[in-house]
């Protein structure tokens, strides 16, 4: 698994981690992870804490759950 160091922080390759789970199609592991409800919630919280230019309307959208627990979001739903 490859790592990259930037300043004093160490980063692990998500693709390398996914390749361990599915050597032939690591992109499928990443796609499924990116569409999970908990990942979407985490990214929404991260955006609120770290993206100071986030518009007020986008903040409301990120706080309002529009899907059921365990639901996998499709590409269209992620971008809406």
Secondary structure, DSSP 8 states (H G I E B T S, - for coil): --EEEETTEEEE-HHHHHHHH-SS-HHHHHHHHHHSHHHHHHHHHHHHHH-TT--HHHHHHHHS--S-TT----HHHHH-
